[in-house]
């Protein structure tokens, strides 16, 4: 955890995604989010016109779906279509992770209905995303998010509907067999989650994606963008903190008190209602503070180099009046 590896010392800090890499990733992800509803329209149309599976082989079903996709105007195979749907899930994740600063497990805990909005007397609207943080038993948190993240949430709320239905069907089936089956409780934990997948090696159960799975999906997304960067989930949190620390509009004192009120002209209290304003991610503030300190150190390093801080008069001044000493 400290970056130690026996004989040698390694840097324990998460790699910072370079700006050029991040811009390509985010642009590609957001373009897919913008097209997400159209892609889901196509998915729903395909499901509505799909032939009944009874009596058909998997090959026959795939051939029929390919014909329907072709009739609906999709250029590509069923495999390509399913791959594009899965990449849409990754694109939504990237947009949310980039704009919220959430950890991977906090995004995994996002459920349907997580979005909430508040507004002040001037009509200024703030968007919020609610989730649960399991770090040090922190519990429920609210993250302020931009409209781009709201759009990603809306896409995912629709994307996950078939998978949530599969979990509901699993719960009903287990109850018929054994009402006390412990897997019923486990399935309920994922019943309303957004970022779901089918685990074929576990009896086609639908569950939330694991961190290992996410890192694999993110690396594949970066590769599809033509990038040679080993992308991991936690890198987005550090990138968010780094951008926040760089922002000339930011005020970290405000972030400490109320995360994500970025400018001084934003009222600190207008979004602090009884149910949404109490739980703030101060750990993220600490990450931003750490990024700011790193930025300051790197700037000071460029000032100094090998040049002495004081000129030749420093020695003479220090030997004279104490008022002229350099501290």
C-alpha positions in Angstrom: 0.0 0.0 0.0 2.9 2.3 0.7 4.6 1.6 -2.7 7.2 -0.6 -1.1 8.3 -3.8 -3.0 10.9 -5.5 -0.8 14.3 -4.4 -2.0 13.3 -1.2 -3.9 11.0 1.7 -3.4 8.3 2.5 -6.0 6.1 5.5 -6.3 2.9 4.7 -4.5 0.9 7.6 -6.1 -1.6 7.0 -8.9 -0.3 7.9 -12.3 -1.7 11.2 -13.6 -3.3 10.9 -17.0 -1.6 13.3 -19.5 -3.8 16.1 -20.8 -3.6 14.9 -24.4 -4.5 11.4 -23.5 -7.4 12.5 -21.2 -8.8 14.8 -23.9 -9.0 12.0 -26.4 -10.6 9.6 -23.9 -13.2 12.1 -22.7 -14.1 13.3 -26.1 -14.6 9.8 -27.4 -16.6 8.9 -24.3 -18.9 11.9 -24.4 -19.5 11.4 -28.1 -20.8 8.0 -27.3 -22.9 9.3 -24.4 -24.5 11.8 -26.8 -25.4 9.0 -29.2 -26.4 6.7 -26.3 -30.2 7.1 -26.5 -30.2 6.4 -30.2 -28.3 3.2 -29.7 -30.7 2.1 -26.9 -33.6 2.9 -29.2 -32.0 0.4 -31.6 -31.5 -2.2 -28.9 -35.2 -1.9 -27.8 -36.4 -2.1 -31.3 -34.3 -5.3 -31.8 -35.6 -6.8 -28.6 -39.2 -6.0 -29.7 -38.8 -7.7 -33.1 -36.6 -10.6 -32.0 -38.2 -14.0 -32.8 -39.3 -16.3 -29.9 -36.4 -18.5 -28.8 -38.4 -21.6 -28.2 -37.4 -24.3 -30.6 -34.6 -22.2 -32.2 -30.8 -22.9 -31.9 -28.5 -20.1 -30.8 -27.2 -19.9 -34.4 -30.7 -19.4 -35.8 -31.4 -16.7 -33.2 -28.2 -14.8 -34.0 -28.9 -15.0 -37.7 -32.4 -13.6 -37.2 -31.1 -10.8 -35.0 -28.5 -9.9 -37.6 -31.3 -9.7 -40.3 -33.3 -7.4 -38.0 -30.3 -5.2 -37.3 -29.7 -4.9 -41.0 -33.3 -3.9 -41.5 -33.1 -1.3 -38.8 -30.1 0.3 -40.4 -27.2 -1.0 -38.3 -24.0 -1.3 -40.2 -22.3 -4.3 -38.7 -22.9 -7.7 -37.0 -24.7 -8.6 -33.8 -21.4 -9.1 -32.1 -20.3 -5.5 -33.1 -23.6 -4.2 -31.8 -23.3 -5.9 -28.4 -19.7 -4.7 -28.2 -20.8 -1.2 -28.9 -23.5 -1.4 -26.1 -20.8 -2.6 -23.6 -18.5 0.3 -24.7 -21.4 2.7 -24.1 -21.4 1.5 -20.5 -17.6 2.2 -20.3 -18.1 5.7 -21.9 -20.7 6.6 -19.2 -18.4 5.4 -16.5 -15.6 7.6 -17.9 -17.8 10.7 -18.1 -19.0 10.2 -14.5 -15.6 9.4 -13.1 -14.0 12.4 -14.8 -16.6 14.9 -13.7 -17.4 13.7 -10.1 -14.1 12.5 -8.7 -15.8 9.4 -7.3 -13.8 6.2 -6.5 -14.6 3.0 -8.5 -16.7 1.5 -5.7 -18.7 4.7 -5.2 -19.7 4.6 -8.9 -20.4 0.9 -8.5 -22.8 1.8 -5.7 -24.7 4.4 -7.9 -28.3 3.3 -8.3 -31.3 4.3 -10.3 -32.7 7.6 -9.1 -29.3 8.9 -7.9 -29.7 12.2 -9.5 -31.1 15.2 -7.6 -31.2 18.9 -8.3 -31.3 22.0 -6.1 -31.7 25.7 -7.1 -31.4 29.0 -5.4 -33.6 32.1 -5.4 -31.9 33.3 -8.6 -32.8 30.1 -10.4 -29.3 28.7 -10.5 -29.5 24.9 -10.7 -27.1 22.5 -9.2 -27.1 18.8 -10.1 -26.1 16.1 -7.5 -25.4 12.4 -7.7 -25.9 10.3 -4.6 -24.1 7.1 -3.8 -22.5 5.2 -0.9 -18.9 5.3 0.0 -17.6 2.3 1.9 -14.2 3.9 2.8 -13.9 4.0 6.6 -17.7 3.5 6.8 -18.4 7.0 5.5 -21.8 6.1 4.2 -24.0 8.2 1.9 -22.4 11.0 0.0 -23.5 13.6 -2.6 -21.3 14.7 -5.4 -22.0 17.8 -7.4 -22.0 17.0 -11.1 -22.3 18.9 -14.4 -25.1 18.4 -17.0 -22.7 16.1 -18.9 -22.7 13.7 -16.0 -26.5 13.9 -15.7 -26.8 12.8 -19.3 -24.5 9.9 -18.6 -26.7 8.9 -15.7 -29.8 9.0 -17.8 -28.2 6.8 -20.4 -27.1 4.3 -17.8 -30.6 4.2 -16.1 -32.0 3.1 -19.4 -29.0 0.9 -20.4 -29.3 -1.3 -17.3 -33.1 -2.0 -17.4 -32.8 -5.5 -19.0 -30.1 -6.4 -16.5 -32.2 -5.2 -13.6 -35.1 -7.3 -14.9 -32.8 -10.4 -15.0 -31.9 -9.8 -11.3 -35.6 -9.5 -10.4 -36.3 -12.8 -12.2 -33.5 -14.4 -10.4 -34.9 -13.3 -7.0 -38.3 -14.7 -7.9 -36.9 -18.0 -9.0 -34.8 -18.4 -5.9 -37.8 -17.6 -3.7 -39.8 -20.3 -5.3 -37.0 -22.9 -4.6 -35.9 -21.7 -1.2 -37.3 -18.5 0.4 -34.2 -18.5 2.8 -31.6 -18.7 0.1 -28.8 -16.3 1.1 -28.3 -15.4 -2.5 -31.6 -13.5 -2.5 -30.1 -10.9 -0.2 -27.0 -10.7 -2.3 -29.1 -10.2 -5.5 -31.1 -7.4 -3.8 -27.8 -5.5 -3.3 -27.5 -5.2 -7.1 -31.2 -4.9 -7.9 -31.1 -1.2 -8.7 -27.5 -0.7 -9.6 -26.6 0.9 -12.9 -23.2 -0.6 -13.9 -24.1 -4.3 -14.3 -22.9 -7.2 -16.3 -23.7 -10.9 -16.8 -21.2 -13.3 -15.2 -21.4 -16.4 -17.4 -19.0 -18.3 -15.2 -21.4 -17.9 -12.3 -24.5 -19.3 -13.8 -25.3 -16.1 -15.8 -25.9 -14.1 -12.7 -26.1 -10.3 -13.2 -24.0 -8.4 -10.7 -22.2 -5.1 -10.5 -18.9 -4.9 -12.3 -15.8 -5.6 -10.2 -12.7 -3.3 -10.1 -10.7 -5.8 -12.0 -13.3 -6.0 -14.8 -13.4 -2.2 -14.9 -9.7 -1.9 -15.3 -9.8 -4.4 -18.2 -12.7 -2.5 -19.9 -10.9 0.9 -19.5 -7.7 -0.4 -21.0 -9.7 -1.8 -23.9 -11.5 1.6 -24.4 -8.1 3.4 -24.4 -6.8 0.9 -26.9 -9.8 1.5 -29.2 -9.0 5.2 -29.0 -5.6 4.4 -30.4 -3.9 5.2 -27.1 -1.0 3.4 -25.5 -1.9 4.2 -21.9 -2.6 1.7 -19.2 -5.8 3.2 -17.9 -7.1 2.3 -14.5 -10.2 3.4 -12.6 -8.5 5.4 -9.9 -6.6 7.6 -12.4 -9.8 9.6 -13.0 -10.0 10.6 -9.4 -6.5 12.0 -9.4 -7.1 13.7 -12.7 -10.2 15.4 -11.3 -8.2 16.5 -8.2 -5.4 17.8 -10.5 -7.8 19.8 -12.7 -9.5 21.2 -9.6 -6.2 22.3 -8.1 -5.2 24.0 -11.4 -8.4 25.9 -11.8 -8.0 29.6 -11.3 -11.7 29.7 -10.4 -11.3 27.3 -7.5 -11.3 28.1 -3.9 -10.2 25.1 -1.8 -11.5 26.7 1.4 -15.0 26.4 -0.1 -14.3 22.9 -1.2 -13.4 22.0 2.3 -16.7 23.2 3.6 -18.9 22.3 0.7 -17.4 20.2 -2.0 -17.8 21.5 -5.6 -18.8 25.1 -5.0 -16.2 26.2 -7.4 -16.4 30.0 -7.5 -16.5 32.7 -4.9 -19.8 34.1 -6.1 -21.5 30.8 -5.5 -23.5 30.8 -2.3 -22.1 28.2 0.2 -25.4 27.4 1.7 -28.1 27.3 -1.0 -27.6 23.6 -1.7 -27.2 22.6 2.0 -30.7 21.2 2.6 -31.4 18.8 5.3 -31.3 15.6 3.2 -28.6 16.4 0.6 -26.1 18.8 2.1 -24.8 16.9 5.1 -22.5 14.4 3.6 -19.5 15.8 1.8 -16.4 14.0 0.4 -13.6 15.6 2.4 -11.2 12.9 1.3 -11.5 14.3 -2.2 -10.8 17.7 -0.9 -7.6 16.3 0.7 -6.6 14.8 -2.7 -7.2 18.2 -4.3 -5.1 19.9 -1.6 -2.3 17.4 -2.3 -2.4 18.1 -6.0 -2.2 21.8 -5.3 0.9 21.3 -3.1 2.5 19.3 -5.8 1.8 22.0 -8.4 3.2 24.7 -6.1 6.4 22.6 -5.5 6.9 22.0 -9.2 6.5 25.8 -9.9 9.0 26.7 -7.2 11.4 24.2 -8.6 11.4 26.0 -12.0 12.2 29.2 -10.2 15.3 27.9 -8.4 17.2 25.5 -10.6 20.9 25.9 -9.8 20.8 29.7 -9.4 21.4 31.0 -5.9 18.3 32.4 -4.3 20.1 35.6 -3.3 22.6 37.7 -5.1 26.1 38.8 -4.1 24.8 41.4 -1.7 23.2 38.7 0.5 26.5 38.0 2.3 27.1 41.7 2.9 23.5 42.3 4.1 23.6 39.4 6.4 26.7 40.6 8.1 25.2 44.1 8.6 21.9 45.1 9.9 19.6 42.2 10.9 16.8 43.9 9.1 18.3 43.0 5.7 18.7 39.3 6.3 17.0 36.9 3.9 14.7 34.5 5.8 
